[in-house]
Amino acid sequence: MRLYSASSEETLRARQLLTDWVGEGFLTKEQYQRLEQETISDLRTTNIFLRLVLFLFTLIVVGAAVGLFFVVFLSRPSEYTTGVFFLIFAVLCYAAAEVAVSQARLYRYGIEEALAGCSVGFLCFGIQIAFFSGALYSAKPDRPQFLVPAAGAVFSLWIWRRFGLWYAFPAAMIFVLFLPGYWTFSHSAQRLIVAAFYATGLICVRAVRSRHRFDYLNDVWSLVEAFLWLGIYLAINLQLWSLSLPAKWWGGSRPASEFARPFYWTTWVLIWCLPPIVLTRGVRHKDRFVIAVGAIVAILTFVTNKPYLGWQRHTWDPMLLGILLTAVAIFIRRWLARGTGGIRRGFTAGRISGRDKLLTNAGSAVFGLLTPQSITPATQTSGPGVRFGGGRSGGGGASGDF
């Protein structure tokens, strides 16, 4: 079912590990050159920057080609005709992605990724326009319009499984979010349905992952499990996506009136029970992705606890949370460092991989781009009528205005 062979992906993983090890000094250049000859792959790869450029360029080319087709050959098509052609474009884009991998041997090259993504988008637009008159949402929850997000979810899962694109799985999870809206008006039922979908997927992933614990697919299933844990938490936390959350942060909050009280307080109990379960699961299997999600949902639980209880928020609450997190991080780091060789039960606070340094640098760059005001001081301006005056230096004809 997977488009790439296991041996090809294993070889690429080995080459990445070799590059990481030689960068950390675990291998000499002679050892690296000798081992590199044994890990030659037929797949064509590129760096992340060129990959993004090719991805965006392919999206522009595909969009321009589709737009040009409609302008030249179809001046005023009907909605059904437009939808049918979108479905045809979906088939063409997917076929082009398959050819790009099977013939050109592209691997995470940007081109085949953009083509696969366009096929999903064209499929959803084609079904929507051809069979549902282009209406994005219907007030009647019993209409078969749910087939649009259902097709998007299923095809995204196929793209994830076929091409191994990790972001196709959260895309499928996003499509699932729209399904309950076509079946029921109840917000409580919608959240339960979404959580049930994610929980079912989690059970299936845990059953399959046990067979890939020590091969190259372990990281793939680890990331999928982390996404599902996070999705379940986001579905049951009623205060996280509240539109009035900023106001509640400073002015207090009340229990959401649109949810029944038993359901409301059951979700409050669950958001406190889920973080320990996720953290325990991650620590037991030494799974960094699951551990990271466990830490994230624990922080979100602390952040949304006061809105759940209707307590007054204070301006110093974020500061107290930051102090708590810093203290926990320092304690864990020192506890690990006091172990034999700085290791306790397979965990260490030291950096053992260059990949961690790369992720840290990338995260710092992203935060710097998102918060330029934090590192760039604001320009100080003065009013037009402000003048310096009153000084008396004397000499040279200076007056009291300067």
Secondary structure, 3 states (H helix, E strand, C coil): CCCCCHHHHHHHHHHHHHHHHHHHCCCCHHHHHHHHCCCCCCCECCCHHHHHHHHHHHHHHHHHHHHHHHHHHCCCCCHHHHHHHHHHHHHHHHHHHHHHHHCCCECCCCHHHHHHHHHHHHHHHHHHHHHCCCCCCCCCCCCHHHHHHHHHHHHHHHHHHHHCCCCHHHHHHHHHHCCHHHCCCCHHHHHHHHHHHHHHHHHHHHHHHHHHCCCCCHHHHHHHHHHHHHHHHHHHCCCCCCCCHHHHHHHCCCCCCCCCHHHHHHHHHHHHHHHHHHHHHHHHCCCHHHHHHHHHHHHHHHHHHHHHHCCCCCCCHHHHHHHHHHHHHHHHHHHHHCCHHHEECCEECCCCCHHHHHHHHHHHHHHHHHCHHHCCCCCCCCCCCCCCCCCCCCCCCCCCCC
